[in-house]
Amino acid sequence: MKSSYIIFNIIVGLYVATGSSDWGYWGDHGPAQWQGLCATGKKQSPINIVPEKTEKADLGALKFVRYDYAFSGNITNNGHSVQIQLIGLPIQLEGGSLPYTYILEQIHFHWPAEHTVDGDRDALEVHFVHYNEQYENVTVASQHEDGIAVVATLFELDYEDNEGITPIVEATELVSKWVGKSTAKMRSKVIPDLLLPKDHTTYYRYSGSLTTPGCQESVTWLILTEKLTISEQQLKVFKNIGTDNGTLSFNYRPVQALGGRKVHHRLDGYSLATVPRSNLFFTLFSFLFIKLLLS
């Protein structure tokens, strides 16, 4: 019985099982009341990212395998978010100094964004949840420190619709009026690559947790530096999702303490091209001094 209870909590934390009312984003079941690791963990997510305090390094490019394919899929209103599961060949994440290949399990959304940058919170955040191929499935993987890799894309508000996210918005409308857990087949195919910025060579990376109960600290977070856009009209569709606890007008967890963790900022070729400021100043000063002597 005890093992079944643990597995159930893990699944809920990954948005696989939903419709429960034992946790939420406000009131008596809000984030301040979440128990277990959510309350006691030392590597919790999301966090506020301060670019000036990150450690710059070339961690290697991320490789999005089959992200440019068009997939059929199902969309679920699970009472805490809308989640998409794609059907077909495995979609994989590699590179970025990840120790293994990770398989895409599902895609879900938070409005407004969960991660903040310099204290600024964007309009929307999409999470691509992958599990380590070394483990049998996402539930088992979530019990291991290297088990989960989540890629996050942040969306800024814009006056114009984002055509790349239109199929998602239309699918969300299919399940937005159904209270509680509801699933529908998506009418249009999804190309995951359209939910990534064109430039995904730079990203922030840190070790953290799932952002929902039970907040397992098994996640390598990869937050893409470049952002996409979404219109207010498109965002309204997400804000009007119906649940057992009323309209899901927002579904983000507040930022958590960074503690002693490091946040890396991946910059292409940084270690080879970067010259410390002191050395750069000395080189420039020497050049000007020599030029003055020769003039």
C-alpha positions as a Markdown table, in Angstrom:
| # | Residue | x | y | z |
|---|---|---|---|---|
| 1 | Met | 0.0 | 0.0 | 0.0 |
| 2 | Lys | 2.8 | 2.4 | 0.9 |
| 3 | Ser | 4.6 | 1.9 | -2.4 |
| 4 | Ser | 1.4 | 2.4 | -4.4 |
| 5 | Tyr | 0.9 | 5.7 | -2.6 |
| 6 | Ile | 4.4 | 6.9 | -3.4 |
| 7 | Ile | 4.0 | 6.0 | -7.1 |
| 8 | Phe | 0.6 | 7.8 | -7.2 |
| 9 | Asn | 2.2 | 11.0 | -5.9 |
| 10 | Ile | 5.0 | 10.8 | -8.4 |
| 11 | Ile | 2.6 | 10.5 | -11.2 |
| 12 | Val | 0.5 | 13.4 | -10.0 |
| 13 | Gly | 3.7 | 15.5 | -9.8 |
| 14 | Leu | 4.3 | 14.8 | -13.5 |
| 15 | Tyr | 0.8 | 15.7 | -14.6 |
| 16 | Val | 0.1 | 12.2 | -15.8 |
| 17 | Ala | -2.7 | 11.6 | -13.3 |
| 18 | Thr | -5.0 | 14.6 | -12.6 |
| 19 | Gly | -8.3 | 15.8 | -11.5 |
| 20 | Ser | -7.4 | 15.7 | -7.8 |
| 21 | Ser | -8.3 | 18.5 | -5.6 |
| 22 | Asp | -5.7 | 17.9 | -2.9 |
| 23 | Trp | -3.4 | 20.6 | -4.3 |
| 24 | Gly | -3.8 | 23.7 | -6.4 |
| 25 | Tyr | -2.5 | 27.2 | -6.9 |
| 26 | Trp | -4.6 | 29.2 | -4.4 |
| 27 | Gly | -6.5 | 29.0 | -1.2 |
| 28 | Asp | -6.2 | 26.2 | 1.3 |
| 29 | His | -4.5 | 23.9 | -1.3 |
| 30 | Gly | -2.1 | 26.5 | -2.7 |
| 31 | Pro | 1.7 | 26.2 | -2.9 |
| 32 | Ala | 2.2 | 27.4 | 0.7 |
| 33 | Gln | 0.3 | 24.3 | 1.8 |
| 34 | Trp | 2.2 | 21.7 | -0.3 |
| 35 | Gln | 3.8 | 19.0 | 1.8 |
| 36 | Gly | 6.8 | 16.7 | 1.6 |
| 37 | Leu | 9.8 | 17.8 | -0.5 |
| 38 | Cys | 7.8 | 20.8 | -1.7 |
| 39 | Ala | 8.2 | 22.2 | 1.8 |
| 40 | Thr | 11.5 | 20.6 | 2.9 |
| 41 | Gly | 13.6 | 20.3 | -0.3 |
| 42 | Lys | 16.8 | 22.2 | -0.9 |
| 43 | Lys | 16.8 | 22.1 | -4.7 |
| 44 | Gln | 13.3 | 23.3 | -5.5 |
| 45 | Ser | 12.0 | 24.9 | -8.7 |
| 46 | Pro | 11.2 | 27.4 | -10.2 |
| 47 | Ile | 13.8 | 30.0 | -9.5 |
| 48 | Asn | 14.6 | 33.6 | -10.3 |
| 49 | Ile | 17.5 | 33.7 | -12.8 |
| 50 | Val | 19.9 | 36.6 | -12.5 |
| 51 | Pro | 21.9 | 36.6 | -15.7 |
| 52 | Glu | 24.8 | 38.7 | -14.2 |
| 53 | Lys | 25.3 | 36.1 | -11.5 |
| 54 | Thr | 25.3 | 33.0 | -13.8 |
| 55 | Glu | 28.4 | 31.1 | -14.6 |
| 56 | Lys | 29.1 | 31.5 | -18.4 |
| 57 | Ala | 30.3 | 28.3 | -20.1 |
| 58 | Asp | 30.0 | 26.5 | -23.4 |
| 59 | Leu | 28.1 | 23.4 | -22.2 |
| 60 | Gly | 27.5 | 22.3 | -25.8 |
| 61 | Ala | 24.5 | 22.7 | -28.1 |
| 62 | Leu | 21.2 | 21.0 | -27.3 |
| 63 | Lys | 20.1 | 18.5 | -30.0 |
| 64 | Phe | 16.4 | 18.3 | -30.5 |
| 65 | Val | 15.8 | 15.0 | -32.3 |
| 66 | Arg | 12.6 | 14.8 | -34.4 |
| 67 | Tyr | 11.3 | 18.0 | -33.0 |
| 68 | Asp | 10.8 | 19.2 | -36.6 |
| 69 | Tyr | 8.4 | 16.3 | -37.4 |
| 70 | Ala | 4.7 | 16.8 | -37.4 |
| 71 | Phe | 2.9 | 14.6 | -34.8 |
| 72 | Ser | -0.7 | 13.7 | -34.1 |
| 73 | Gly | -1.5 | 14.0 | -30.4 |
| 74 | Asn | -4.0 | 14.3 | -27.6 |
| 75 | Ile | -4.6 | 17.3 | -25.3 |
| 76 | Thr | -5.8 | 17.0 | -21.7 |
| 77 | Asn | -7.3 | 19.5 | -19.3 |
| 78 | Asn | -6.1 | 17.9 | -16.1 |
| 79 | Gly | -7.3 | 20.5 | -13.7 |
| 80 | His | -3.8 | 22.0 | -13.2 |
| 81 | Ser | -2.7 | 22.7 | -16.8 |
| 82 | Val | -3.2 | 21.6 | -20.4 |
| 83 | Gln | -1.0 | 18.7 | -21.4 |
| 84 | Ile | -0.1 | 17.4 | -24.8 |
| 85 | Gln | 1.1 | 13.8 | -25.5 |
| 86 | Leu | 2.3 | 13.2 | -29.0 |
| 87 | Ile | 1.9 | 10.0 | -30.9 |
| 88 | Gly | 4.6 | 8.3 | -33.1 |
| 89 | Leu | 8.3 | 7.9 | -33.2 |
| 90 | Pro | 10.2 | 8.8 | -30.0 |
| 91 | Ile | 11.2 | 12.5 | -29.7 |
| 92 | Gln | 14.6 | 12.9 | -28.1 |
| 93 | Leu | 16.8 | 15.4 | -26.4 |
| 94 | Glu | 20.6 | 15.1 | -26.5 |
| 95 | Gly | 23.7 | 17.3 | -26.1 |
| 96 | Gly | 24.1 | 20.2 | -23.7 |
| 97 | Ser | 26.4 | 18.1 | -21.5 |
| 98 | Leu | 23.5 | 15.8 | -20.6 |
| 99 | Pro | 24.8 | 12.4 | -19.6 |
| 100 | Tyr | 22.2 | 10.4 | -21.6 |
| 101 | Thr | 19.6 | 10.7 | -24.2 |
| 102 | Tyr | 16.2 | 11.8 | -22.9 |
| 103 | Ile | 12.8 | 10.9 | -24.4 |
| 104 | Leu | 10.0 | 13.4 | -24.6 |
| 105 | Glu | 7.1 | 12.3 | -22.3 |
| 106 | Gln | 4.7 | 15.3 | -22.6 |
| 107 | Ile | 4.4 | 19.0 | -23.1 |
| 108 | His | 2.4 | 21.3 | -20.7 |
| 109 | Phe | 2.0 | 25.0 | -20.0 |
| 110 | His | 2.1 | 27.6 | -17.2 |
| 111 | Trp | 0.5 | 31.0 | -17.3 |
| 112 | Pro | 2.1 | 33.3 | -16.4 |
| 113 | Ala | 5.6 | 31.8 | -16.5 |
| 114 | Glu | 7.1 | 30.0 | -13.5 |
| 115 | His | 10.8 | 31.0 | -14.0 |
| 116 | Thr | 11.5 | 34.7 | -13.8 |
| 117 | Val | 14.6 | 36.5 | -15.2 |
| 118 | Asp | 15.8 | 39.5 | -13.1 |
| 119 | Gly | 12.5 | 39.3 | -11.3 |
| 120 | Asp | 10.4 | 39.7 | -14.5 |
| 121 | Arg | 7.7 | 37.2 | -15.1 |
| 122 | Asp | 6.7 | 36.5 | -18.7 |
| 123 | Ala | 3.2 | 35.7 | -20.0 |
| 124 | Leu | 3.6 | 32.0 | -20.6 |
| 125 | Glu | 6.0 | 29.1 | -20.1 |
| 126 | Val | 6.0 | 25.8 | -21.9 |
| 127 | His | 7.7 | 22.7 | -20.4 |
| 128 | Phe | 9.0 | 19.8 | -22.5 |
| 129 | Val | 9.3 | 17.0 | -20.0 |
| 130 | His | 11.8 | 14.3 | -21.0 |
| 131 | Tyr | 12.9 | 11.2 | -19.1 |
| 132 | Asn | 16.3 | 9.4 | -19.1 |
| 133 | Glu | 16.2 | 6.5 | -21.5 |
| 134 | Gln | 18.2 | 4.4 | -19.0 |
| 135 | Tyr | 15.0 | 4.1 | -17.0 |
| 136 | Glu | 11.8 | 2.2 | -17.8 |
| 137 | Asn | 9.5 | 5.2 | -17.8 |
| 138 | Val | 9.0 | 8.7 | -16.5 |
| 139 | Thr | 7.7 | 7.5 | -13.1 |
| 140 | Val | 10.8 | 5.4 | -12.4 |
| 141 | Ala | 13.0 | 8.2 | -13.8 |
| 142 | Ser | 11.6 | 10.8 | -11.4 |
| 143 | Gln | 13.1 | 8.8 | -8.5 |
| 144 | His | 16.6 | 9.4 | -9.8 |
| 145 | Glu | 18.7 | 12.6 | -9.7 |
| 146 | Asp | 19.5 | 12.3 | -13.4 |
| 147 | Gly | 16.0 | 11.1 | -14.3 |
| 148 | Ile | 14.3 | 14.1 | -15.8 |
| 149 | Ala | 15.3 | 16.9 | -18.2 |
| 150 | Val | 12.9 | 19.7 | -18.8 |
| 151 | Val | 13.3 | 22.3 | -21.6 |
| 152 | Ala | 11.4 | 25.5 | -21.0 |
| 153 | Thr | 10.5 | 28.3 | -23.5 |
| 154 | Leu | 9.3 | 31.6 | -22.2 |
| 155 | Phe | 6.7 | 33.7 | -24.1 |
| 156 | Glu | 6.4 | 37.5 | -24.1 |
| 157 | Leu | 3.1 | 39.3 | -24.8 |
| 158 | Asp | 2.8 | 40.8 | -28.3 |
| 159 | Tyr | 0.1 | 42.5 | -30.3 |
| 160 | Glu | 0.0 | 39.8 | -33.0 |
| 161 | Asp | -0.9 | 36.2 | -32.8 |
| 162 | Asn | 1.9 | 33.6 | -32.8 |
| 163 | Glu | 0.9 | 31.3 | -35.7 |
| 164 | Gly | 3.2 | 28.6 | -34.4 |
| 165 | Ile | 1.2 | 28.1 | -31.2 |
| 166 | Thr | -2.2 | 28.5 | -33.0 |
| 167 | Pro | -2.8 | 24.7 | -33.2 |
| 168 | Ile | -2.2 | 24.5 | -29.4 |
| 169 | Val | -4.6 | 27.3 | -28.7 |
| 170 | Glu | -7.3 | 25.8 | -30.9 |
| 171 | Ala | -6.9 | 22.4 | -29.2 |
| 172 | Thr | -7.0 | 24.1 | -25.7 |
| 173 | Glu | -10.4 | 25.5 | -26.6 |
| 174 | Leu | -11.7 | 22.0 | -27.2 |
| 175 | Val | -11.1 | 21.1 | -23.5 |
| 176 | Ser | -11.4 | 24.4 | -21.8 |
| 177 | Lys | -15.1 | 24.2 | -21.1 |
| 178 | Trp | -14.9 | 20.7 | -19.6 |
| 179 | Val | -14.5 | 20.8 | -15.8 |
| 180 | Gly | -12.0 | 18.4 | -14.4 |
| 181 | Lys | -10.0 | 15.8 | -16.4 |
| 182 | Ser | -10.9 | 15.8 | -20.1 |
| 183 | Thr | -9.0 | 14.7 | -23.2 |
| 184 | Ala | -9.5 | 15.4 | -26.9 |
| 185 | Lys | -7.7 | 14.4 | -30.1 |
| 186 | Met | -5.9 | 17.4 | -31.6 |
| 187 | Arg | -7.4 | 18.4 | -34.9 |
| 188 | Ser | -4.0 | 19.7 | -36.3 |
| 189 | Lys | -0.6 | 18.0 | -36.1 |
| 190 | Val | 1.9 | 19.5 | -33.8 |
| 191 | Ile | 5.5 | 20.4 | -34.8 |
| 192 | Pro | 7.4 | 20.7 | -31.4 |
| 193 | Asp | 10.1 | 22.8 | -33.0 |
| 194 | Leu | 7.5 | 25.7 | -33.5 |
| 195 | Leu | 7.4 | 25.9 | -29.7 |
| 196 | Leu | 11.2 | 26.6 | -29.5 |
| 197 | Pro | 12.8 | 29.9 | -30.4 |
| 198 | Lys | 14.7 | 29.8 | -33.7 |
| 199 | Asp | 17.9 | 30.5 | -31.8 |
| 200 | His | 18.1 | 27.8 | -29.1 |
| 201 | Thr | 21.9 | 27.8 | -28.9 |
| 202 | Thr | 21.9 | 29.7 | -25.6 |
| 203 | Tyr | 20.2 | 28.5 | -22.4 |
| 204 | Tyr | 20.3 | 28.6 | -18.6 |
| 205 | Arg | 20.9 | 25.3 | -16.8 |
| 206 | Tyr | 20.6 | 24.3 | -13.2 |
| 207 | Ser | 19.6 | 21.3 | -11.0 |
| 208 | Gly | 16.1 | 21.5 | -9.5 |
| 209 | Ser | 12.8 | 19.8 | -9.0 |
| 210 | Leu | 9.3 | 19.3 | -10.5 |
| 211 | Thr | 7.2 | 22.4 | -9.9 |
| 212 | Thr | 4.2 | 20.4 | -8.8 |
| 213 | Pro | 3.6 | 18.0 | -5.9 |
| 214 | Gly | 5.6 | 15.9 | -5.0 |
| 215 | Cys | 8.4 | 18.2 | -6.2 |
| 216 | Gln | 10.9 | 15.4 | -6.8 |
| 217 | Glu | 14.4 | 16.9 | -7.0 |
| 218 | Ser | 15.3 | 14.9 | -10.2 |
| 219 | Val | 15.2 | 17.6 | -12.8 |
| 220 | Thr | 17.9 | 19.1 | -15.0 |
| 221 | Trp | 16.4 | 22.4 | -16.1 |
| 222 | Leu | 17.3 | 24.0 | -19.4 |
| 223 | Ile | 15.6 | 27.4 | -19.9 |
| 224 | Leu | 16.1 | 28.8 | -23.4 |
| 225 | Thr | 17.5 | 32.4 | -23.3 |
| 226 | Glu | 15.6 | 33.6 | -26.4 |
| 227 | Lys | 11.8 | 33.9 | -26.2 |
| 228 | Leu | 8.7 | 33.5 | -28.3 |
| 229 | Thr | 5.6 | 35.7 | -28.3 |
| 230 | Ile | 1.9 | 35.2 | -27.7 |
| 231 | Ser | -1.0 | 37.6 | -28.1 |
| 232 | Glu | -3.4 | 38.6 | -25.3 |
| 233 | Gln | -6.2 | 37.0 | -27.2 |
| 234 | Gln | -4.3 | 33.7 | -27.4 |
| 235 | Leu | -3.3 | 33.9 | -23.7 |
| 236 | Lys | -7.0 | 34.4 | -22.7 |
| 237 | Val | -7.7 | 30.9 | -24.0 |
| 238 | Phe | -5.4 | 29.4 | -21.4 |
| 239 | Lys | -6.7 | 31.7 | -18.6 |
| 240 | Asn | -10.2 | 30.4 | -19.3 |
| 241 | Ile | -9.5 | 26.7 | -18.6 |
| 242 | Gly | -12.2 | 25.3 | -16.4 |
| 243 | Thr | -11.4 | 23.0 | -13.5 |
| 244 | Asp | -13.1 | 21.5 | -10.4 |
| 245 | Asn | -11.9 | 24.5 | -8.4 |
| 246 | Gly | -13.1 | 27.2 | -10.8 |
| 247 | Thr | -11.4 | 28.9 | -13.8 |
| 248 | Leu | -7.7 | 28.3 | -13.9 |
| 249 | Ser | -6.7 | 31.9 | -14.3 |
| 250 | Phe | -3.1 | 31.2 | -13.3 |
| 251 | Asn | -1.1 | 28.1 | -12.6 |
| 252 | Tyr | 2.5 | 29.0 | -11.5 |
| 253 | Arg | 4.4 | 28.1 | -8.4 |
| 254 | Pro | 6.2 | 31.0 | -6.8 |
| 255 | Val | 10.0 | 31.1 | -7.2 |
| 256 | Gln | 12.0 | 29.1 | -4.7 |
| 257 | Ala | 15.3 | 29.9 | -2.9 |
| 258 | Leu | 18.4 | 29.1 | -5.0 |
| 259 | Gly | 20.5 | 28.2 | -2.0 |
| 260 | Gly | 24.0 | 27.1 | -2.9 |
| 261 | Arg | 23.1 | 26.0 | -6.4 |
| 262 | Lys | 24.9 | 27.3 | -9.5 |
| 263 | Val | 23.1 | 28.5 | -12.6 |
| 264 | His | 25.1 | 28.1 | -15.8 |
| 265 | His | 24.5 | 30.2 | -18.9 |
| 266 | Arg | 25.5 | 28.4 | -22.1 |
| 267 | Leu | 27.2 | 30.7 | -24.6 |
| 268 | Asp | 28.6 | 29.2 | -27.8 |
| 269 | Gly | 32.4 | 29.1 | -27.7 |
| 270 | Tyr | 32.5 | 31.2 | -24.6 |
| 271 | Ser | 35.5 | 29.4 | -23.0 |
| 272 | Leu | 37.6 | 29.9 | -26.2 |
| 273 | Ala | 36.5 | 33.4 | -27.1 |
| 274 | Thr | 36.3 | 35.2 | -23.8 |
| 275 | Val | 39.1 | 37.4 | -22.5 |
| 276 | Pro | 39.0 | 38.5 | -18.9 |
| 277 | Arg | 38.2 | 42.2 | -18.6 |
| 278 | Ser | 41.5 | 42.9 | -16.8 |
| 279 | Asn | 43.5 | 41.3 | -19.7 |
| 280 | Leu | 41.5 | 43.1 | -22.3 |
| 281 | Phe | 42.1 | 46.4 | -20.7 |
| 282 | Phe | 45.8 | 45.8 | -20.4 |
| 283 | Thr | 46.1 | 44.7 | -24.0 |
| 284 | Leu | 44.2 | 47.8 | -25.2 |
| 285 | Phe | 46.3 | 50.1 | -23.0 |
| 286 | Ser | 49.6 | 48.6 | -24.3 |
| 287 | Phe | 48.5 | 49.0 | -27.9 |
| 288 | Leu | 47.7 | 52.7 | -27.4 |
| 289 | Phe | 50.9 | 53.3 | -25.4 |
| 290 | Ile | 53.1 | 51.8 | -28.2 |
| 291 | Lys | 51.2 | 53.7 | -30.9 |
| 292 | Leu | 51.8 | 56.9 | -28.9 |
| 293 | Leu | 55.6 | 56.2 | -28.7 |
| 294 | Leu | 55.9 | 55.5 | -32.4 |
| 295 | Ser | 53.9 | 58.6 | -33.5 |
